[in-house]
C-alpha cells in the first residue's frame, strides 16, 4: 500500500478517470501541456474530439487540470497527481539492467553500511535522473544528483534553482519531519507536503537497518511507476544484504 500526502479528492466517472490517466502519463513523458488531440491519439476510448474536450474542461473545473497559458493544453494539478497515485499508478517492474547495477553495488559495499547507502543513492540518481538522499539519522544526511534535478524543465529559471538550493542545503532541518510521518515502507509527499517546494515531490523509503531513510527528490512530474519500484527493490536488497 502506498500513502500519498495531500488534500481531499472527488469522484470521477470511468471516462474521466481514463482521460486523466492519459494526460498524466503523457505529461510525465513530454513535460509540456497536453492538448485534447494528444489524448485522442493515445486513448483507446472511442470518443469524439468534442467529447474529450468537454471532459477535459470538466476536469479543469473540478481542479484536476490546469491551463497554464491561453490556447494551450492542460497539465495535471496536485489533485490529479494524487488521484493517479492512489487509483491508477501501475508499478513497473525494475529492469534487469537496473537490478544488475544495484546488486553490483550491494556486492561491492555490503561490508560498510554507510558507504553502501551512499553508492546506492548515486546509482539511483543515475537511474531516476533525480536527486537522491540518504538520511542516516535525523541529523546526518547525504545527497547526490542535484544537477540532475536542476536539469528538469520545471527548474529552468534561476530563481527556481536558487529556491530549491536553499532548501536542499537545509535538509537536515526538515529531516525529523520525514522520520515522524513514516507510517509505511514507502510514502509520497506531493508539493507543499514535501517541505521543499510546491513544485517538488519526494518519494521516501524506510530502510530496514538502523534508523535511516532513502528518498528520491524531483519535480511533481516524476515517473512514479518506475521510481517507487526502484525504491522498493533497493529496500529488498538491503533486507537481504
N, C-alpha and C positions, 0 to 999 in steps of 0.2 A: 504494500500500500504506500502511495506517495501522497504526502500532505503538501498543499500549496498555501502560502500565507498571503492573503489579500482578500478584501471585502465580500459582499454577498452577490449571488447570481440570480438570474431569472431564467425561466424555462424557454427552450427553443423548440420549434417544430422540427421534425426529422429533416425536412428540406433545408431549413435554415442551418441546422447543425452541419449538414454535408457541405453547404456552400461556405460556411465559416471555416470549416476544416480545410477546404481547398485554398481559401485565402491565406490562412495561417501557414500552411505548408509551402505555398508558392512564395510567400513573403520571406520565409526562412532562407530559401534559396536565392531569391533575387534582390532582396533588401531595398526595394522601391515600391511605391504604391501599386496596388493590383486593380486593374480595370475589370469590368464585368466581362469583357471579351476574353480575357485570360482565364477567368473562371469557366466560361462557356466551353473553351477549348479543352480544359482539364477535366471538368466534371463529367461523370458517367450518367448523370441525371438527364433525362430527356425533357429539357426545359427550353423555352424560348428566350432569346436575349432580353426581351421585355420583362419576363418573369424574374430572371436573375437580377436585373437592375432593380426591380421592385423589392426583392428580398434583401438585396444589399442595402437599399435605402432604409428598410425596416430595421436591419441590424445596426445601421448607423443611428437611427432614432432611439434604439434600445441601449446604446452605449457600447456596442461590441466593435464597431468600426469607426474610423475617423478619416475624414477627407482633409489632408494637410494643406492642399493647395486647390485653388479654383480650377475646375475642369480636370482634376487629377483623379487617379484611382483612390482606393481606400487602403488603410493599414490597420492591423489589429490593435485594439486598446488593451490595457491591462486586464480588463474584464474578459476579453476574448482569449487572452493567453491563459487565464485561469481556467476558463471553460475547456479549452483544448487539453490542458494538462490533466484535468480531472476526468474528462469524458472521452477524449479521442486520441490521447497520446499512445503511440504504438511503439513500445520499447524495442529498439532494433538490436539484433544480435551483434555482439562485438566481432569485428572482422578478425580473420585468422592472423593477419599481419599485426594488428593492434595487440592481440593476445600474445603473440610471439615476442613483441617488443617489451611488453610489461613483464612477462615471465622471465625474460633475459635479465631485466633489472633486478628482479627478486633473487635470481640465482647469484648475481654478482655481488649484491649488497646485503644479503639476508643476515649476515653476522653482526651488522651495525644498524640498528633500527632507525636512528635519526637520519643517517646517510641514505638508507633505503627509501625513506619517505621523501627526502629531497629529490632523489633521482626519479622516483615515480612521478613527482609533481612536474619535473622537467619534461618527462616523456608525455604526460597527459597534456601539458601546454602545447607541445608539438602536434599531438593528435587532434586536439579540440580547436586549436588556433585561438585560444582564450588565455586569460591569466589564471593561474592555479596557485593556491596557497595551502600550506600545512600549518596547523596550529598544534604545537606540541603540548601546550597547556594554554591557559587563558592569557598568558602574557609573553609568549615566545612564539613568534610567527615567522615563517619563511615563505616568500612568494617569488614566482617566476612567470615569465610570459607576458609582462606588462606591455611590451612593444606589440605583441600580437593583439592584445585588447585594443590598443590605440589604432591599430590598422583597420579596425572595423569601421564601416562607413558612418555609423552613428556618432563617431568621435572624430570627425574630420575638421572640427573647429578648435582653434587654440584654446578658447575659454573652456570648452568641454574637457579637453585634456588636462588643463590646469586644475579644474574642479575635482576630477577623478583622482589626479595625482595626490592632491591634498588629503583625500580620504584614505587612499591606499597607504599613504605614509602613516596614517593613524589607525591601521587595522588592529593593533594591539589594544587600543582603547575600546573598540566595539566588540572585540572577540568574546568577552564574558557574556554578552547578549546571545551570541550564537550558541555557546555551550548551554545556556539556560533553556533555549527554545527547542533543543533537540529531543523530540519525543519518539522519533522513528529513526531507522538507519539512514534514510535519505530524506532531506527536506528541500523544498524550493522556495526561495524568497524573491518575490517579484517587486520591482520598482522601489517604492518607499520602504517596504519591509526588508529590503536588503541592507538598509542603513549605510548605503554607499551613494546611490543616486537614483532618482526617479527613472533614469534611462538604463539602469543596470538590473541584472538578476544574478542570483547566487544559488548554486546547487551545492548543498552540504552533505557530506557523508561522515557518519560517526565511525571511527576506526576501532578495530577490535582489541588492540593492545594499548595499554596506558590510557591517559586522558588526552585524546588527540582527535582532530577534525581534518578532513580534506575537502577543499572547496574549489569549484570552477566559477570564476567571476567573468561575466561577459555582458553584452547588451541584453535587453529583454528578448531580442530576436536571437535566441540560442537554438541550436539543434538539440532540443531536449530528448528526442527519441534516441539519439546517439549518446549524448553526454551522460544521461542518467545511467545508461547501460554500462558505460566505461567506469563510472564510479562504483557501481555495484560489483563489477568484475574485479576491480582493484581491491575492493574490500574483501572479496572472497579469497583472492591471492594472499592477502595479509593474514587472514584467518588460518590459512593452511601453512603459512611460512614458519 
